[in-house]
């Protein structure tokens, strides 16, 4: 209880968030998150998504906060529309996509559809 009070008493930004989620989730966040920004992130996520204690513990163990920070970008605001597909491709893991015309820009949805079509064709050929 003292740790909980010490963590949130002086923080005017986090104190209102603490009141909006369950006690167990609050205890997990206080115990597992040492950074104020990380606490704020998990408090907001728990409130918005209604995370259970198990879901919250799982997200914290998987470093969801750090991964979320790494995945953020400002493409929508800074890249012209005609270059978005090409630029986004530079930040995606490398895959062998020789089954499609790689010299043409492709969206992730088109890639997904092409993969699904080829899986169906492969499974039909296998009987």
VMD Tcl script that builds the backbone (N, CA, C; Angstrom):
set m [mol new atoms 381]
animate dup $m
set s [atomselect $m all]
$s set {name element resname resid chain x y z} {
  {N N UNK 1 A 0.823 -1.193 0.000}
  {CA C UNK 1 A 0.000 0.000 0.000}
  {C C UNK 1 A 0.869 1.259 0.000}
  {N N UNK 2 A 1.941 1.221 0.795}
  {CA C UNK 2 A 2.826 2.389 0.855}
  {C C UNK 2 A 3.476 2.629 -0.503}
  {N N UNK 3 A 3.937 1.568 -1.132}
  {CA C UNK 3 A 4.547 1.676 -2.453}
  {C C UNK 3 A 3.543 2.245 -3.458}
  {N N UNK 4 A 2.318 1.784 -3.388}
  {CA C UNK 4 A 1.261 2.270 -4.268}
  {C C UNK 4 A 1.051 3.777 -4.052}
  {N N UNK 5 A 0.961 4.174 -2.796}
  {CA C UNK 5 A 0.778 5.595 -2.475}
  {C C UNK 5 A 1.968 6.424 -2.959}
  {N N UNK 6 A 3.180 5.947 -2.671}
  {CA C UNK 6 A 4.386 6.677 -3.077}
  {C C UNK 6 A 4.475 6.837 -4.587}
  {N N UNK 7 A 4.010 5.847 -5.310}
  {CA C UNK 7 A 4.089 5.874 -6.767}
  {C C UNK 7 A 3.128 6.891 -7.374}
  {N N UNK 8 A 1.919 6.973 -6.845}
  {CA C UNK 8 A 0.883 7.772 -7.496}
  {C C UNK 8 A 0.488 9.068 -6.790}
  {N N UNK 9 A 0.848 9.252 -5.531}
  {CA C UNK 9 A 0.375 10.408 -4.767}
  {C C UNK 9 A 0.810 11.736 -5.372}
  {N N UNK 10 A 2.040 11.831 -5.814}
  {CA C UNK 10 A 2.554 13.101 -6.328}
  {C C UNK 10 A 2.371 13.270 -7.830}
  {N N UNK 11 A 1.895 12.239 -8.485}
  {CA C UNK 11 A 1.751 12.285 -9.940}
  {C C UNK 11 A 0.316 12.639 -10.319}
  {N N UNK 12 A 0.088 13.878 -10.682}
  {CA C UNK 12 A -1.254 14.357 -11.021}
  {C C UNK 12 A -1.783 13.761 -12.324}
  {N N UNK 13 A -0.884 13.326 -13.178}
  {CA C UNK 13 A -1.283 12.762 -14.471}
  {C C UNK 13 A -1.777 11.317 -14.327}
  {N N UNK 14 A -1.104 10.530 -13.493}
  {CA C UNK 14 A -1.452 9.119 -13.364}
  {C C UNK 14 A -2.550 8.857 -12.335}
  {N N UNK 15 A -2.667 9.719 -11.330}
  {CA C UNK 15 A -3.640 9.481 -10.256}
  {C C UNK 15 A -5.063 9.272 -10.769}
  {N N UNK 16 A -5.567 10.071 -11.709}
  {CA C UNK 16 A -6.931 9.815 -12.208}
  {C C UNK 16 A -7.060 8.485 -12.951}
  {N N UNK 17 A -6.011 8.076 -13.645}
  {CA C UNK 17 A -6.058 6.809 -14.383}
  {C C UNK 17 A -6.140 5.622 -13.445}
  {N N UNK 18 A -5.467 5.727 -12.314}
  {CA C UNK 18 A -5.422 4.640 -11.346}
  {C C UNK 18 A -6.828 4.318 -10.844}
  {N N UNK 19 A -7.641 5.322 -10.710}
  {CA C UNK 19 A -9.001 5.143 -10.176}
  {C C UNK 19 A -9.931 4.446 -11.161}
  {N N UNK 20 A -9.528 4.333 -12.399}
  {CA C UNK 20 A -10.417 3.812 -13.434}
  {C C UNK 20 A -10.200 2.340 -13.779}
  {N N UNK 21 A -9.217 1.711 -13.141}
  {CA C UNK 21 A -8.995 0.278 -13.395}
  {C C UNK 21 A -8.995 -0.472 -12.068}
  {N N UNK 22 A -8.994 -1.784 -12.151}
  {CA C UNK 22 A -9.079 -2.622 -10.962}
  {C C UNK 22 A -7.827 -2.608 -10.098}
  {N N UNK 23 A -8.019 -2.995 -8.854}
  {CA C UNK 23 A -6.930 -3.014 -7.878}
  {C C UNK 23 A -5.814 -3.969 -8.301}
  {N N UNK 24 A -6.178 -5.147 -8.752}
  {CA C UNK 24 A -5.171 -6.144 -9.134}
  {C C UNK 24 A -4.316 -5.623 -10.287}
  {N N UNK 25 A -4.948 -5.031 -11.300}
  {CA C UNK 25 A -4.196 -4.481 -12.424}
  {C C UNK 25 A -3.271 -3.357 -11.956}
  {N N UNK 26 A -3.750 -2.516 -11.036}
  {CA C UNK 26 A -2.903 -1.457 -10.483}
  {C C UNK 26 A -1.684 -2.030 -9.786}
  {N N UNK 27 A -1.885 -3.060 -8.996}
  {CA C UNK 27 A -0.762 -3.677 -8.272}
  {C C UNK 27 A 0.263 -4.266 -9.240}
  {N N UNK 28 A -0.218 -4.891 -10.295}
  {CA C UNK 28 A 0.693 -5.466 -11.295}
  {C C UNK 28 A 1.515 -4.358 -11.954}
  {N N UNK 29 A 0.859 -3.270 -12.328}
  {CA C UNK 29 A 1.566 -2.170 -12.990}
  {C C UNK 29 A 2.594 -1.542 -12.053}
  {N N UNK 30 A 2.237 -1.320 -10.805}
  {CA C UNK 30 A 3.184 -0.740 -9.842}
  {C C UNK 30 A 4.376 -1.668 -9.643}
  {N N UNK 31 A 4.101 -2.955 -9.550}
  {CA C UNK 31 A 5.160 -3.926 -9.280}
  {C C UNK 31 A 6.091 -4.143 -10.476}
  {N N UNK 32 A 5.519 -4.231 -11.663}
  {CA C UNK 32 A 6.301 -4.629 -12.843}
  {C C UNK 32 A 6.876 -3.460 -13.642}
  {N N UNK 33 A 6.268 -2.291 -13.565}
  {CA C UNK 33 A 6.697 -1.162 -14.390}
  {C C UNK 33 A 7.408 -0.133 -13.527}
  {N N UNK 34 A 8.632 0.151 -13.837}
  {CA C UNK 34 A 9.421 1.097 -13.047}
  {C C UNK 34 A 9.443 2.493 -13.660}
  {N N UNK 35 A 9.107 2.605 -14.921}
  {CA C UNK 35 A 9.141 3.878 -15.630}
  {C C UNK 35 A 7.750 4.516 -15.628}
  {N N UNK 36 A 7.686 5.814 -15.441}
  {CA C UNK 36 A 6.412 6.529 -15.383}
  {C C UNK 36 A 5.662 6.462 -16.713}
  {N N UNK 37 A 6.359 6.593 -17.827}
  {CA C UNK 37 A 5.712 6.506 -19.146}
  {C C UNK 37 A 5.136 5.113 -19.393}
  {N N UNK 38 A 5.867 4.112 -18.954}
  {CA C UNK 38 A 5.397 2.743 -19.117}
  {C C UNK 38 A 4.141 2.514 -18.271}
  {N N UNK 39 A 4.151 3.016 -17.048}
  {CA C UNK 39 A 2.958 2.900 -16.197}
  {C C UNK 39 A 1.759 3.572 -16.849}
  {N N UNK 40 A 1.978 4.777 -17.363}
  {CA C UNK 40 A 0.884 5.503 -18.010}
  {C C UNK 40 A 0.335 4.720 -19.202}
  {N N UNK 41 A 1.230 4.164 -19.996}
  {CA C UNK 41 A 0.817 3.387 -21.163}
  {C C UNK 41 A -0.064 2.214 -20.753}
  {N N UNK 42 A 0.396 1.417 -19.770}
  {CA C UNK 42 A -0.369 0.245 -19.349}
  {C C UNK 42 A -1.669 0.627 -18.638}
  {N N UNK 43 A -1.674 1.727 -17.901}
  {CA C UNK 43 A -2.914 2.191 -17.276}
  {C C UNK 43 A -3.949 2.536 -18.346}
  {N N UNK 44 A -3.523 3.281 -19.367}
  {CA C UNK 44 A -4.440 3.658 -20.444}
  {C C UNK 44 A -4.910 2.433 -21.230}
  {N N UNK 45 A -3.976 1.546 -21.541}
  {CA C UNK 45 A -4.323 0.338 -22.286}
  {C C UNK 45 A -5.313 -0.525 -21.513}
  {N N UNK 46 A -5.086 -0.657 -20.212}
  {CA C UNK 46 A -5.966 -1.476 -19.388}
  {C C UNK 46 A -7.363 -0.882 -19.351}
  {N N UNK 47 A -7.440 0.428 -19.246}
  {CA C UNK 47 A -8.744 1.092 -19.228}
  {C C UNK 47 A -9.443 0.959 -20.583}
  {N N UNK 48 A -8.730 1.281 -21.670}
  {CA C UNK 48 A -9.334 1.278 -23.005}
  {C C UNK 48 A -9.709 -0.120 -23.484}
  {N N UNK 49 A -8.846 -1.087 -23.224}
  {CA C UNK 49 A -9.056 -2.429 -23.763}
  {C C UNK 49 A -9.686 -3.382 -22.750}
  {N N UNK 50 A -9.845 -2.935 -21.504}
  {CA C UNK 50 A -10.426 -3.791 -20.476}
  {C C UNK 50 A -9.575 -5.020 -20.209}
  {N N UNK 51 A -8.285 -4.834 -20.101}
  {CA C UNK 51 A -7.371 -5.966 -19.937}
  {C C UNK 51 A -7.560 -6.677 -18.597}
  {N N UNK 52 A -7.572 -7.998 -18.651}
  {CA C UNK 52 A -7.606 -8.800 -17.428}
  {C C UNK 52 A -6.206 -8.828 -16.824}
  {N N UNK 53 A -6.096 -9.334 -15.617}
  {CA C UNK 53 A -4.770 -9.377 -14.987}
  {C C UNK 53 A -3.819 -10.287 -15.766}
  {N N UNK 54 A -4.329 -11.376 -16.305}
  {CA C UNK 54 A -3.473 -12.290 -17.057}
  {C C UNK 54 A -3.022 -11.670 -18.374}
  {N N UNK 55 A -3.941 -10.991 -19.037}
  {CA C UNK 55 A -3.601 -10.316 -20.287}
  {C C UNK 55 A -2.569 -9.216 -20.027}
  {N N UNK 56 A -2.768 -8.449 -18.973}
  {CA C UNK 56 A -1.842 -7.380 -18.620}
  {C C UNK 56 A -0.455 -7.942 -18.298}
  {N N UNK 57 A -0.401 -8.999 -17.511}
  {CA C UNK 57 A 0.906 -9.606 -17.191}
  {C C UNK 57 A 1.590 -10.118 -18.448}
  {N N UNK 58 A 0.818 -10.711 -19.341}
  {CA C UNK 58 A 1.365 -11.215 -20.599}
  {C C UNK 58 A 1.940 -10.081 -21.440}
  {N N UNK 59 A 1.206 -8.965 -21.546}
  {CA C UNK 59 A 1.683 -7.812 -22.321}
  {C C UNK 59 A 2.960 -7.241 -21.720}
  {N N UNK 60 A 3.030 -7.168 -20.411}
  {CA C UNK 60 A 4.232 -6.634 -19.759}
  {C C UNK 60 A 5.421 -7.567 -19.986}
  {N N UNK 61 A 5.203 -8.878 -19.864}
  {CA C UNK 61 A 6.286 -9.843 -20.094}
  {C C UNK 61 A 6.802 -9.796 -21.527}
  {N N UNK 62 A 5.920 -9.514 -22.470}
  {CA C UNK 62 A 6.304 -9.470 -23.879}
  {C C UNK 62 A 6.836 -8.102 -24.298}
  {N N UNK 63 A 7.038 -7.210 -23.342}
  {CA C UNK 63 A 7.541 -5.852 -23.618}
  {C C UNK 63 A 6.684 -5.124 -24.637}
  {N N UNK 64 A 5.378 -5.220 -24.468}
  {CA C UNK 64 A 4.435 -4.598 -25.392}
  {C C UNK 64 A 4.672 -3.099 -25.504}
  {N N UNK 65 A 4.980 -2.454 -24.399}
  {CA C UNK 65 A 5.218 -1.011 -24.390}
  {C C UNK 65 A 6.410 -0.649 -25.271}
  {N N UNK 66 A 7.524 -1.323 -25.086}
  {CA C UNK 66 A 8.729 -1.023 -25.872}
  {C C UNK 66 A 8.517 -1.348 -27.340}
  {N N UNK 67 A 7.852 -2.448 -27.619}
  {CA C UNK 67 A 7.572 -2.809 -29.010}
  {C C UNK 67 A 6.627 -1.804 -29.654}
  {N N UNK 68 A 5.670 -1.307 -28.888}
  {CA C UNK 68 A 4.748 -0.295 -29.395}
  {C C UNK 68 A 5.504 0.982 -29.756}
  {N N UNK 69 A 6.453 1.371 -28.912}
  {CA C UNK 69 A 7.253 2.565 -29.197}
  {C C UNK 69 A 8.088 2.387 -30.456}
  {N N UNK 70 A 8.663 1.210 -30.622}
  {CA C UNK 70 A 9.502 0.946 -31.789}
  {C C UNK 70 A 8.698 0.920 -33.082}
  {N N UNK 71 A 7.436 0.532 -32.995}
  {CA C UNK 71 A 6.607 0.390 -34.196}
  {C C UNK 71 A 5.994 1.710 -34.657}
  {N N UNK 72 A 6.094 2.743 -33.864}
  {CA C UNK 72 A 5.488 4.012 -34.255}
  {C C UNK 72 A 6.292 4.682 -35.359}
  {N N UNK 73 A 5.571 5.347 -36.253}
  {CA C UNK 73 A 6.219 6.102 -37.315}
  {C C UNK 73 A 5.322 7.268 -37.702}
  {N N UNK 74 A 5.832 8.139 -38.502}
  {CA C UNK 74 A 5.058 9.296 -38.956}
  {C C UNK 74 A 4.861 9.280 -40.468}
  {N N UNK 75 A 4.763 8.091 -41.057}
  {CA C UNK 75 A 4.604 7.964 -42.501}
  {C C UNK 75 A 3.385 8.717 -43.019}
  {N N UNK 76 A 2.273 8.599 -42.318}
  {CA C UNK 76 A 1.032 9.209 -42.791}
  {C C UNK 76 A 1.171 10.715 -42.983}
  {N N UNK 77 A 1.997 11.358 -42.177}
  {CA C UNK 77 A 2.128 12.809 -42.213}
  {C C UNK 77 A 3.271 13.296 -43.096}
  {N N UNK 78 A 4.278 12.465 -43.323}
  {CA C UNK 78 A 5.491 12.961 -43.968}
  {C C UNK 78 A 5.774 12.399 -45.358}
  {N N UNK 79 A 5.245 11.248 -45.697}
  {CA C UNK 79 A 5.570 10.596 -46.969}
  {C C UNK 79 A 4.453 10.858 -47.989}
  {N N UNK 80 A 4.810 11.267 -49.192}
  {CA C UNK 80 A 3.792 11.433 -50.238}
  {C C UNK 80 A 3.094 10.098 -50.528}
  {N N UNK 81 A 1.846 10.169 -50.919}
  {CA C UNK 81 A 1.020 8.976 -51.131}
  {C C UNK 81 A 1.664 7.986 -52.095}
  {N N UNK 82 A 2.248 8.482 -53.160}
  {CA C UNK 82 A 2.817 7.578 -54.171}
  {C C UNK 82 A 4.060 6.831 -53.678}
  {N N UNK 83 A 4.692 7.279 -52.607}
  {CA C UNK 83 A 5.890 6.619 -52.090}
  {C C UNK 83 A 5.630 5.753 -50.854}
  {N N UNK 84 A 4.445 5.804 -50.288}
  {CA C UNK 84 A 4.172 5.110 -49.016}
  {C C UNK 84 A 4.446 3.613 -49.094}
  {N N UNK 85 A 3.999 2.945 -50.157}
  {CA C UNK 85 A 4.190 1.499 -50.268}
  {C C UNK 85 A 5.672 1.147 -50.362}
  {N N UNK 86 A 6.432 1.917 -51.135}
  {CA C UNK 86 A 7.864 1.647 -51.286}
  {C C UNK 86 A 8.624 1.883 -49.995}
  {N N UNK 87 A 8.322 2.956 -49.305}
  {CA C UNK 87 A 9.023 3.277 -48.062}
  {C C UNK 87 A 8.674 2.273 -46.972}
  {N N UNK 88 A 7.410 1.903 -46.869}
  {CA C UNK 88 A 6.985 0.941 -45.846}
  {C C UNK 88 A 7.695 -0.390 -46.041}
  {N N UNK 89 A 7.920 -0.770 -47.302}
  {CA C UNK 89 A 8.609 -2.021 -47.598}
  {C C UNK 89 A 10.030 -2.048 -47.033}
  {N N UNK 90 A 10.664 -0.904 -46.924}
  {CA C UNK 90 A 12.031 -0.832 -46.407}
  {C C UNK 90 A 12.118 -1.200 -44.931}
  {N N UNK 91 A 11.012 -1.055 -44.217}
  {CA C UNK 91 A 11.019 -1.305 -42.782}
  {C C UNK 91 A 10.396 -2.635 -42.395}
  {N N UNK 92 A 10.062 -3.460 -43.360}
  {CA C UNK 92 A 9.484 -4.759 -43.109}
  {C C UNK 92 A 10.590 -5.802 -43.212}
  {N N UNK 93 A 10.452 -6.898 -42.459}
  {CA C UNK 93 A 11.427 -7.980 -42.555}
  {C C UNK 93 A 11.525 -8.478 -43.988}
  {N N UNK 94 A 12.681 -8.998 -44.340}
  {CA C UNK 94 A 12.880 -9.505 -45.695}
  {C C UNK 94 A 12.178 -10.848 -45.872}
  {N N UNK 95 A 11.433 -10.952 -46.948}
  {CA C UNK 95 A 10.773 -12.195 -47.320}
  {C C UNK 95 A 11.078 -12.470 -48.786}
  {N N UNK 96 A 11.073 -13.715 -49.151}
  {CA C UNK 96 A 11.253 -14.090 -50.541}
  {C C UNK 96 A 9.875 -14.082 -51.202}
  {N N UNK 97 A 9.622 -13.060 -51.999}
  {CA C UNK 97 A 8.309 -12.912 -52.630}
  {C C UNK 97 A 8.442 -12.963 -54.148}
  {N N UNK 98 A 9.188 -13.924 -54.643}
  {CA C UNK 98 A 9.412 -14.047 -56.076}
  {C C UNK 98 A 8.146 -14.449 -56.819}
  {N N UNK 99 A 7.122 -14.895 -56.111}
  {CA C UNK 99 A 5.901 -15.324 -56.772}
  {C C UNK 99 A 5.090 -14.157 -57.306}
  {N N UNK 100 A 5.492 -12.937 -56.994}
  {CA C UNK 100 A 4.788 -11.757 -57.505}
  {C C UNK 100 A 5.793 -10.838 -58.175}
  {N N UNK 101 A 5.307 -9.844 -58.891}
  {CA C UNK 101 A 6.187 -8.888 -59.559}
  {C C UNK 101 A 6.708 -7.889 -58.533}
  {N N UNK 102 A 7.912 -8.092 -58.079}
  {CA C UNK 102 A 8.444 -7.262 -57.003}
  {C C UNK 102 A 8.823 -5.864 -57.470}
  {N N UNK 103 A 9.002 -5.683 -58.770}
  {CA C UNK 103 A 9.374 -4.359 -59.268}
  {C C UNK 103 A 8.216 -3.369 -59.197}
  {N N UNK 104 A 7.001 -3.856 -58.982}
  {CA C UNK 104 A 5.839 -2.987 -58.849}
  {C C UNK 104 A 5.504 -2.812 -57.368}
  {N N UNK 105 A 5.037 -1.630 -56.967}
  {CA C UNK 105 A 4.649 -1.434 -55.571}
  {C C UNK 105 A 3.508 -2.376 -55.196}
  {N N UNK 106 A 3.560 -2.912 -53.992}
  {CA C UNK 106 A 2.532 -3.851 -53.560}
  {C C UNK 106 A 2.133 -3.532 -52.128}
  {N N UNK 107 A 0.860 -3.636 -51.862}
  {CA C UNK 107 A 0.394 -3.397 -50.501}
  {C C UNK 107 A 0.453 -4.708 -49.722}
  {N N UNK 108 A 0.407 -4.596 -48.426}
  {CA C UNK 108 A 0.439 -5.786 -47.587}
  {C C UNK 108 A -0.772 -6.669 -47.841}
  {N N UNK 109 A -1.913 -6.054 -48.103}
  {CA C UNK 109 A -3.137 -6.817 -48.384}
  {C C UNK 109 A -3.003 -7.610 -49.679}
  {N N UNK 110 A -2.398 -7.004 -50.697}
  {CA C UNK 110 A -2.177 -7.722 -51.953}
  {C C UNK 110 A -1.244 -8.909 -51.734}
  {N N UNK 111 A -0.202 -8.710 -50.950}
  {CA C UNK 111 A 0.729 -9.797 -50.653}
  {C C UNK 111 A 0.010 -10.923 -49.932}
  {N N UNK 112 A -0.799 -10.561 -48.949}
  {CA C UNK 112 A -1.556 -11.566 -48.201}
  {C C UNK 112 A -2.478 -12.350 -49.128}
  {N N UNK 113 A -3.191 -11.661 -50.007}
  {CA C UNK 113 A -4.097 -12.335 -50.937}
  {C C UNK 113 A -3.347 -13.277 -51.867}
  {N N UNK 114 A -2.189 -12.856 -52.353}
  {CA C UNK 114 A -1.381 -13.695 -53.241}
  {C C UNK 114 A -0.909 -14.955 -52.519}
  {N N UNK 115 A -0.485 -14.799 -51.279}
  {CA C UNK 115 A -0.033 -15.961 -50.497}
  {C C UNK 115 A -1.187 -16.923 -50.276}
  {N N UNK 116 A -2.351 -16.403 -49.900}
  {CA C UNK 116 A -3.516 -17.260 -49.658}
  {C C UNK 116 A -3.917 -17.998 -50.928}
  {N N UNK 117 A -3.922 -17.308 -52.065}
  {CA C UNK 117 A -4.274 -17.954 -53.332}
  {C C UNK 117 A -3.307 -19.094 -53.651}
  {N N UNK 118 A -2.026 -18.879 -53.420}
  {CA C UNK 118 A -1.041 -19.921 -53.705}
  {C C UNK 118 A -1.140 -21.076 -52.726}
  {N N UNK 119 A -1.507 -20.812 -51.488}
  {CA C UNK 119 A -1.685 -21.902 -50.526}
  {C C UNK 119 A -2.863 -22.772 -50.951}
  {N N UNK 120 A -3.947 -22.120 -51.333}
  {CA C UNK 120 A -5.127 -22.873 -51.794}
  {C C UNK 120 A -4.768 -23.714 -53.000}
  {N N UNK 121 A -4.064 -23.131 -53.965}
  {CA C UNK 121 A -3.662 -23.870 -55.178}
  {C C UNK 121 A -2.765 -25.053 -54.798}
  {N N UNK 122 A -1.813 -24.818 -53.901}
  {CA C UNK 122 A -0.906 -25.890 -53.462}
  {C C UNK 122 A -1.695 -27.029 -52.801}
  {N N UNK 123 A -2.602 -26.673 -51.909}
  {CA C UNK 123 A -3.389 -27.705 -51.224}
  {C C UNK 123 A -4.288 -28.463 -52.180}
  {N N UNK 124 A -4.833 -27.788 -53.172}
  {CA C UNK 124 A -5.649 -28.478 -54.169}
  {C C UNK 124 A -4.796 -29.435 -55.000}
  {N N UNK 125 A -3.588 -29.029 -55.358}
  {CA C UNK 125 A -2.698 -29.914 -56.107}
  {C C UNK 125 A -2.295 -31.147 -55.296}
  {N N UNK 126 A -2.198 -30.976 -53.980}
  {CA C UNK 126 A -1.807 -32.098 -53.122}
  {C C UNK 126 A -2.972 -33.042 -52.847}
  {N N UNK 127 A -4.171 -32.614 -53.227}
  {CA C UNK 127 A -5.351 -33.462 -53.051}
  {C C UNK 127 A -5.936 -33.297 -51.695}
}
mol reanalyze $m
mol bondsrecalc $m
mol representation Tube
mol addrep $m
